[in-house]
């Protein structure tokens, strides 16, 4: 692996022929299944999602990325595909929970013990592995975040529910590494949104999700999709706590928030997936802008402990903008790599 390797956080824009992007952008991220977002008939959907995944792979290769994802082409949101595939969820009668923006959103209603019925994303990894010779990463929703995106009508406590979500995630992660993943990333944005609960039981759930896992793992902590959550705080409400977690890599935002990168001193020893692409604007950064954002972190993180990435998922950007930003990211990383 080269110095300062580049990667997406997870998602890449889905083609307009695959999903109704206007409807997708006009609502909060789905927590339950929203089949009407897909433009392709059910009998052709798997094939269409495969084709879209191939486009996402080739775009990442053309842009020069080192670690590839599947672009999350098969998902309506980062979390709902996995969360709604679990046992213990009533799919006919949804619940309601407040999103991180404070608005109510339909969510899975938990009416029984959460268990994984079967692998959810193993085929995704195998398809990605078969279609690129570069290193690959797959993402899964985190147990704490899923516990916050559900209505609990079964467990005595949210912490008990989160631990059962963790057991399901743990089984999935092990299967994903066996299927050929080089990296597995756990998405835990609600650790930032609800830090008190995260400190209370979220870290325990995250560690439980990683128990016995031997592959390279990451956790993504973010401020929410820029297309939906417009304001960014000046710093993280939950970050130093991850220093003692058994995860290998921590994914953070620095671009839109202009984060004070000295906070990264708290993560010494971890690899930092450094967000250097601002997703709140359609303006494509120059490679020099990206390079300067990388340089800001170098006093606080060793260069061989940095993976260069966008702030968050690129799902809501126009495809041409996303590709331009991705290419600028790879070119900016190359500038700093040459200096080092």
BELUR-V592141 format. One record per residue. RES is the residue in one small letter. SS is DSSP state (H for helix, E for strand, - for the rest). NEAR is the number of other ideal C-beta (glycine too) atoms within 12 Angstrom. D_LAST is the distance of its C-alpha to the last C-alpha in whole Angstrom. Layout:
BEGIN
res | ss | near | d_last
RES | SS | NEAR | D_LAST
RES | SS | NEAR | D_LAST
END
This chain:
BEGIN
res | ss | near | d_last
x | - | 18 | 15
x | - | 24 | 12
x | - | 22 | 9
x | - | 43 | 10
x | - | 36 | 13
x | E | 45 | 16
x | E | 49 | 19
x | - | 51 | 22
x | - | 50 | 24
x | - | 44 | 27
x | E | 46 | 29
x | - | 43 | 29
x | - | 36 | 32
x | - | 41 | 35
x | - | 27 | 37
x | - | 20 | 40
x | - | 19 | 43
x | - | 35 | 42
x | E | 35 | 42
x | - | 21 | 44
x | H | 25 | 41
x | H | 13 | 43
x | H | 19 | 45
x | H | 30 | 42
x | H | 22 | 40
x | - | 15 | 44
x | - | 26 | 44
x | - | 32 | 42
x | - | 41 | 40
x | - | 32 | 43
x | - | 41 | 43
x | - | 35 | 46
x | - | 26 | 46
x | - | 25 | 47
x | H | 20 | 48
x | H | 16 | 49
x | H | 27 | 46
x | E | 31 | 45
x | - | 23 | 47
x | - | 26 | 47
x | - | 12 | 51
x | H | 14 | 50
x | H | 9 | 51
x | H | 16 | 48
x | H | 22 | 46
x | H | 20 | 44
x | H | 18 | 44
x | H | 24 | 42
x | H | 32 | 40
x | H | 26 | 39
x | H | 24 | 38
x | H | 35 | 36
x | H | 39 | 34
x | H | 26 | 33
x | H | 27 | 33
x | H | 44 | 30
x | H | 32 | 28
x | H | 20 | 28
x | H | 34 | 27
x | H | 40 | 24
x | H | 27 | 24
x | H | 17 | 24
x | H | 35 | 21
x | - | 28 | 19
x | - | 42 | 19
x | - | 33 | 18
x | E | 42 | 20
x | E | 40 | 24
x | - | 53 | 27
x | - | 42 | 30
x | E | 49 | 30
x | - | 41 | 33
x | - | 40 | 35
x | - | 38 | 38
x | - | 43 | 38
x | - | 35 | 40
x | - | 41 | 38
x | - | 43 | 35
x | - | 45 | 38
x | H | 36 | 41
x | H | 36 | 41
x | H | 44 | 40
x | H | 47 | 42
x | - | 35 | 45
x | - | 31 | 46
x | E | 39 | 46
x | E | 24 | 50
x | E | 30 | 51
x | E | 39 | 51
x | E | 24 | 54
x | E | 24 | 52
x | E | 12 | 56
x | E | 16 | 56
x | E | 28 | 53
x | E | 26 | 52
x | E | 21 | 50
x | E | 32 | 48
x | E | 21 | 46
x | - | 29 | 42
x | - | 28 | 40
x | - | 22 | 41
x | - | 14 | 44
x | - | 18 | 46
x | E | 16 | 48
x | E | 29 | 47
x | E | 29 | 49
x | E | 37 | 47
x | E | 43 | 48
x | E | 28 | 51
x | E | 37 | 51
x | E | 23 | 54
x | E | 20 | 54
x | E | 21 | 52
x | E | 38 | 48
x | E | 21 | 47
x | E | 32 | 45
x | - | 18 | 48
x | - | 16 | 45
x | - | 26 | 42
x | - | 31 | 41
x | - | 39 | 37
x | H | 28 | 38
x | H | 24 | 39
x | H | 40 | 36
x | H | 37 | 33
x | H | 22 | 35
x | H | 32 | 35
x | H | 39 | 31
x | H | 28 | 31
x | H | 18 | 33
x | - | 25 | 32
x | - | 29 | 28
x | - | 14 | 26
x | - | 26 | 23
x | E | 27 | 23
x | E | 41 | 25
x | E | 49 | 26
x | E | 51 | 29
x | E | 52 | 30
x | E | 53 | 33
x | E | 49 | 35
x | - | 50 | 35
x | H | 50 | 38
x | H | 47 | 38
x | H | 48 | 38
x | H | 51 | 40
x | H | 47 | 43
x | H | 41 | 42
x | - | 48 | 43
x | E | 42 | 46
x | E | 30 | 50
x | E | 32 | 51
x | - | 21 | 54
x | - | 24 | 54
x | - | 23 | 52
x | - | 11 | 54
x | - | 16 | 50
x | H | 34 | 47
x | H | 26 | 45
x | H | 24 | 47
x | H | 39 | 46
x | H | 42 | 43
x | H | 31 | 43
x | H | 35 | 45
x | H | 50 | 42
x | H | 41 | 40
x | H | 29 | 42
x | H | 39 | 42
x | H | 49 | 38
x | H | 32 | 38
x | H | 33 | 40
x | H | 42 | 38
x | H | 45 | 34
x | H | 27 | 36
x | H | 28 | 37
x | H | 38 | 34
x | H | 30 | 32
x | H | 19 | 35
x | - | 26 | 35
x | - | 27 | 31
x | - | 37 | 29
x | - | 32 | 26
x | E | 43 | 25
x | E | 44 | 28
x | E | 50 | 27
x | E | 52 | 30
x | E | 48 | 31
x | - | 51 | 32
x | - | 47 | 32
x | H | 44 | 36
x | H | 44 | 34
x | H | 40 | 33
x | H | 29 | 36
x | - | 29 | 38
x | H | 27 | 36
x | H | 19 | 40
x | H | 27 | 41
x | H | 37 | 37
x | H | 24 | 37
x | H | 20 | 41
x | H | 28 | 41
x | H | 42 | 38
x | H | 36 | 35
x | H | 28 | 38
x | H | 43 | 38
x | H | 46 | 35
x | H | 30 | 35
x | H | 31 | 38
x | H | 43 | 36
x | - | 37 | 33
x | - | 23 | 36
x | - | 17 | 36
x | - | 31 | 33
x | - | 15 | 31
x | - | 28 | 28
x | E | 31 | 25
x | E | 43 | 26
x | E | 45 | 25
x | E | 52 | 27
x | E | 48 | 27
x | - | 49 | 28
x | - | 46 | 28
x | - | 38 | 31
x | - | 36 | 32
x | - | 36 | 32
x | - | 32 | 32
x | - | 32 | 35
x | - | 29 | 37
x | - | 29 | 36
x | - | 15 | 35
x | - | 14 | 34
x | - | 26 | 31
x | - | 22 | 32
x | - | 15 | 29
x | - | 24 | 28
x | - | 34 | 29
x | - | 23 | 32
x | - | 35 | 31
x | - | 38 | 28
x | H | 26 | 28
x | H | 29 | 30
x | H | 42 | 28
x | H | 21 | 26
x | H | 19 | 29
x | - | 37 | 30
x | - | 27 | 29
x | - | 38 | 27
x | - | 29 | 23
x | E | 38 | 22
x | E | 46 | 23
x | E | 48 | 22
x | E | 48 | 22
x | E | 45 | 23
x | - | 42 | 21
x | - | 39 | 22
x | - | 32 | 25
x | - | 31 | 26
x | - | 21 | 23
x | - | 31 | 23
x | - | 20 | 22
x | H | 32 | 19
x | H | 20 | 20
x | H | 30 | 23
x | H | 35 | 20
x | H | 19 | 20
x | H | 25 | 23
x | H | 35 | 22
x | - | 19 | 20
x | - | 20 | 20
x | - | 34 | 20
x | E | 36 | 18
x | E | 45 | 18
x | E | 49 | 18
x | E | 47 | 17
x | E | 47 | 19
x | - | 51 | 18
x | - | 49 | 21
x | - | 33 | 24
x | - | 44 | 27
x | - | 30 | 30
x | - | 21 | 30
x | - | 21 | 30
x | - | 18 | 28
x | - | 26 | 25
x | - | 34 | 22
x | - | 20 | 20
x | H | 31 | 16
x | H | 18 | 15
x | H | 26 | 17
x | H | 40 | 15
x | H | 30 | 12
x | H | 23 | 14
x | H | 38 | 15
x | H | 45 | 12
x | H | 28 | 11
x | H | 27 | 14
x | H | 39 | 14
x | H | 27 | 11
x | - | 15 | 13
x | - | 26 | 15
x | - | 33 | 14
x | - | 21 | 11
x | H | 25 | 8
x | H | 16 | 10
x | H | 25 | 13
x | E | 42 | 13
x | E | 44 | 15
x | E | 52 | 15
x | E | 53 | 18
x | - | 53 | 21
x | - | 44 | 23
x | - | 48 | 26
x | - | 43 | 28
x | - | 44 | 28
x | - | 37 | 32
x | - | 35 | 34
x | - | 36 | 32
x | - | 25 | 33
x | H | 29 | 32
x | H | 17 | 31
x | H | 26 | 29
x | H | 37 | 27
x | H | 31 | 26
x | H | 29 | 25
x | H | 45 | 23
x | H | 45 | 21
x | H | 28 | 20
x | H | 35 | 19
x | H | 47 | 17
x | H | 40 | 15
x | H | 31 | 15
x | H | 37 | 13
x | H | 43 | 11
x | H | 28 | 10
x | H | 25 | 9
x | H | 33 | 6
x | H | 28 | 5
x | H | 15 | 5
x | H | 16 | 4
x | - | 18 | 0
END
